[in-house]
Amino acid sequence: MKTTQYFDYTKKRPDRAQIKEEWIKFVIANPEKTETQSDGRIRKWAKISEVGKYLRVILLDDGETVHNTFFDRSYKED
């Protein structure tokens, strides 16, 4: 899995350390929603059933490099 230096730094935070790589890969492969930001980065969301929360994964515009991940408390199911 390709990642940015920003991701490598932020994944050490206590609130991010619990996010498993397998969950990130799941969201990338099986998003419930996808949006492209104005800067070209791609947002993907999917529910992680093990924790009952939605994980947001932000990819660079190449569609494969992970820039950021977090549990999105503001995400609303359609």
Secondary structure, DSSP 8 states (H G I E B T S, - for coil): --B-HHHHHHTTSHHHHT--HHHHHHHHHS-SEEEE-TTS-EEEEEEETTTTEEEEEEE-TTSS-EEEEEE-TT----
